Amino acid sequence: MTLGSIAISLNGLVLRNIDLADDWTIIFYRAFSFSLAIFLYLIFKYRNDVLKKIIEIKFYGLLGGVVLSLSNICFILSMTSTTVANTVFTISLIPFLTSFFSFLILKEKLAKITIFTMLLAFGGVLIMFYGVLLIGALWGNILALFAAICFSIFTIILRRNKNIDMLPCLLISGIIAMALSLFQKMGSLQISSNDFYLCFILGAVLSGFVNCCFVFATRHLMAAEVTLFFFIEIALSPFWVWLFLNEYTTLNTLIGGIIILISILLRSIYLLLTKRKIN
């Protein structure tokens, strides 16, 4: 999850380098490359049993694919409607929404160190939010909030079905996103080679890698714990676009991001020391 979160934090940087493609064109080619990567991986893993594994996910897998596709679509639309910082700060609500849903639905209790980490990280988020939300970026933040809610629901679905390989629902999410963007564009999906290459990186490389990591991690970590790692993405995403593209980032953003990273680091050190003590 740490590696996946670092990888996905590059999303904003890649998006900002796309020249001509509009929102829905980006969504289509990102979903296309993402679906292709997941499909090839499923073939590699299951060979002739791919169709069987897709059928096994049943209703919850289909529902997971729907909410994940909506989350990804809203995330891209938000990124192109406001600053990277505004988007990732809003989706930072994912761990807290997931904790609430997992407590209500899955009855999962949180370890004290996880609660402490969430509170410390939330303090970093509050510092980031201070003065960063622009009135003109309201629609982008609404989209990001909806993306956060959908992804939290997706996490609960995965955790509730942790004994089933839910990787095929990633494929379903990509196909749904492709269908929606194709309908929105009415078949007009022209794209430059540069933009196609960047969409391929967004879908096949970054999203494909992190979503596979996420599905695997939900088998071993509680729903609230696995989303906690996305605080790394929240901290790093604004940093990359500030460093390479000089996109405006406030001092509060940097301070809050450092606090978030420190909270994750302290949790990791605590768990490592605790494990050694037990052994």
Secondary structure, DSSP 4 states (H G I P E B T S, - for coil): -HHHHHHHTTHHHHHHT--S--HHHHHHHHHHHHHHHHHHHHHHHHGGGHHHHHHHTHHHHHHHHHHHHHHHHHHHHHHTTS-HHHHHHHGGGHHHHHHHHIIIII-PPPPHHHHHHHHHHHHHHHHHHTTT--GGGHHHHHHHHHHHHHHHHHHHHHHHTTTS--THHHHHHHHHHHHHHHHHHTT-----HHHHHHHHIIIIIIIHHHHHHHHHHTTTS-HHHHHHTHHHHHHHHHHHHHHHH-----HHHHHHHHHHHHHHHHHHHHHHHHHHHH-
